[in-house]
């Protein structure tokens, strides 16, 4: 999956919204946002493109509780 810059900005904005939602531990709202943008698309973004967002949006927690999916923590890039 190749994302263009416009898509990256979109998913970056979605991650900001999900950060706010996760602060209040509102899993059902988190799930609705993710369903709207597509679980697999967001998973790709937070595991391959911006892995630091993975923890910020509590992806593992809500993927498990709201979607019943176990998602591994992304590996950090070598140059970090």
PEMO-V614202 format. One line per field, one symbol per residue. psi: psi as a letter, one per 30 degrees, with the letter a starting at -180 (. if undefined). A space follows every 50 residues. Layout:
# PEMO-V614202
psi=???
This chain:
# PEMO-V614202
psi=kkkleeeeeeeeeeeeeeeeefeghieeeeeeeeeefjeeeeeeeffeei fffeeegheeefeeeffgkkkkkkklkeg.
